[in-house]
Amino acid sequence: MGMKNSEDRTHADLLSEALKAIRKDRRMRPSEVARALGMPLRSYEHFEAGRGRITYDRLARFAEATNSDPVALLAAIPLQSPEFALRCADNKLMTILTIALSELNEELGDDIMYIESGTLIGAFTRVAKELVEHVRKRDTFAEAWLQEKSTKVKGASAITHIDWRRRSAVGKS
């Protein structure tokens, strides 16, 4: 019993960190989120602290109020990464993945069980590598373009590096 309570507390702490990080990133006060969720402020504070009742419905309502990804909030637990929920808040990566898997489920039905593990590993590994390559190329292209073009603006020095990502860490307030 103690192990389960400890594990539940860890999960609640991870979700709490994710909820706080997203709310702060959205520059929202707890009272604003509470109002959007139709909850008293104290109930919302308990929810955000991981002490209130955590349900998928509440997480989905929080995600709607903060324009974030409810599925990424859930994924933060097995990934042990509240930062993941924040990183997916804008692009809705986990919701998109879930929709794609839902379509696969609809298309294949029971035949989904015939996809071999090796095939799944290979497919998802390829997709992950392609996404990494896409982001790296985008950064390289933009930096090269800016470096070349910035010389055309009077008084501008050549730009040698820009961090294109909006956030570099969770917890910045």
C-alpha atoms as one frame of an Amber mdcrd trajectory, in Angstrom:
protein
   0.000   0.000   0.000   2.841   2.406   0.820   4.440   1.822  -2.602   1.228
   2.671  -4.440   0.735   5.855  -2.406   4.338   6.844  -3.079   3.891   6.163
  -6.807   0.597   8.097  -6.870   2.321  11.027  -5.129   5.116  10.988  -7.721
   2.534  11.033 -10.526   0.643  13.864  -8.864   3.896  15.816  -8.436   4.771
  15.379 -12.122   1.328  16.575 -13.194   1.501  19.454 -10.743   4.814  20.621
 -12.219   3.393  20.354 -15.741   0.212  22.264 -14.870   2.148  25.061 -13.163
   4.666  25.325 -16.001   1.936  25.609 -18.631  -0.096  28.122 -16.619   2.996
  30.263 -16.036   4.056  29.983 -19.683   0.595  31.219 -20.640   1.051  34.088
 -18.165  -2.170  33.162 -16.423  -2.932  33.592 -12.745  -4.424  30.670 -10.810
  -7.638  32.683 -10.440  -7.952  33.014 -14.232  -7.585  29.280 -14.791  -9.955
  28.519 -11.906 -12.576  30.823 -13.434 -12.117  29.209 -16.872 -12.596  25.771
 -15.292 -15.615  26.924 -13.281 -13.875  25.995 -10.030 -13.399  27.898  -6.806
  -9.842  29.220  -6.551  -9.020  26.993  -3.551 -10.181  23.872  -5.446  -8.059
  24.849  -8.435  -5.027  25.447  -6.203  -5.441  21.933  -4.760  -5.842  20.530
  -8.286  -2.708  22.316  -9.552  -0.761  21.189  -6.484  -1.676  17.583  -7.277
  -3.831  17.268  -4.175  -7.221  17.615  -5.821  -9.087  14.969  -7.780  -7.278
  14.537 -11.087  -9.445  13.229 -13.890  -9.049  13.279 -17.643 -12.024  15.634
 -17.850 -10.276  18.144 -15.581  -7.029  17.833 -17.517  -8.924  18.342 -20.798
 -10.690  21.409 -19.387  -7.350  22.770 -18.130  -5.844  22.175 -21.585  -8.747
  23.983 -23.221  -8.431  26.925 -20.813  -4.671  27.179 -21.422  -4.703  26.113
 -25.086  -2.376  23.210 -24.370  -2.250  19.455 -25.074  -4.227  17.266 -22.641
  -2.670  14.039 -23.920   0.835  15.449 -23.368  -0.144  16.131 -19.753  -0.887
  12.428 -19.358   2.279  11.430 -21.225   4.357  13.468 -18.779   3.825  10.686
 -16.226   5.349   7.675 -18.035   7.986   9.936 -19.602   8.831  11.323 -16.141
   8.968  14.751 -17.775   6.668  17.652 -16.896   8.735  19.598 -19.433   7.322
  17.346 -22.165   3.798  18.635 -21.501   5.033  22.220 -21.857   7.047  21.419
 -24.978   3.921  19.958 -26.626   1.538  22.669 -25.425   1.659  24.678 -28.658
   2.095  22.030 -31.351  -0.246  19.467 -29.721   2.142  16.628 -30.603   0.490
  14.008 -28.411  -3.048  14.894 -29.477  -1.976  14.642 -33.125  -0.282  11.290
 -32.461  -3.394  10.030 -30.685  -5.592  11.075 -33.618  -3.252   9.269 -36.035
  -3.374   6.141 -33.869  -7.162   6.410 -33.694  -7.298   6.487 -37.491  -4.976
   3.464 -37.637  -7.267   1.668 -35.196 -10.333   2.511 -37.300  -8.617   1.418
 -40.509  -7.167  -1.866 -39.245  -9.495  -2.819 -36.408  -8.558  -6.271 -35.121
  -5.797  -6.534 -37.732  -3.760  -4.044 -35.707  -2.573  -7.007 -33.636  -0.691
  -8.321 -36.684   1.721  -5.387 -36.773   4.952  -6.808 -35.437   6.853  -5.026
 -32.692   9.924  -4.673 -34.905   7.836  -2.963 -37.569   6.446  -0.527 -34.998
   9.894   0.223 -33.586  11.285   0.819 -37.067   8.386   3.055 -38.128   8.382
   5.206 -35.018  12.183   5.447 -34.991  12.145   6.644 -38.629   9.471   9.239
 -37.884  11.383  10.486 -34.844  14.610  10.786 -36.839  12.796  12.631 -39.645
  11.335  15.107 -37.160  14.759  15.725 -35.605  16.253  16.228 -39.071  13.440
  18.616 -40.015  14.029  20.781 -36.940  17.810  20.781 -37.416  17.506  21.762
 -41.102  15.038  24.517 -40.274  17.417  26.008 -37.728  20.396  25.743 -40.093
  18.491  27.263 -43.035  17.159  30.171 -40.983  20.550  30.942 -39.451  22.306
  30.853 -42.835  19.624  33.032 -44.425  19.799  35.616 -41.635  23.584  35.674
 -41.690  23.599  36.291 -45.441  20.722  38.786 -45.524  21.560  40.777 -42.398
  24.458  42.428 -44.236  21.847  44.183 -46.421  20.422  46.095 -43.449  22.428
  49.220 -42.710  24.010  49.065 -39.291  23.155  45.392 -38.745  26.014  43.063
 -37.987  26.047  39.499 -39.223  23.907  37.235 -37.042  25.840  34.164 -36.021
  23.293  32.269 -33.918  19.650  32.499 -32.980  17.776  30.084 -30.747  14.536
  29.544 -32.678  12.833  27.704 -29.876  10.447  29.838 -27.811  11.374  28.192
 -24.543  14.651  26.875 -23.308  13.580  25.543 -19.914  10.561  24.859 -17.732
  10.098  26.851 -14.590  11.071  30.268 -15.814   8.635  32.804 -14.479
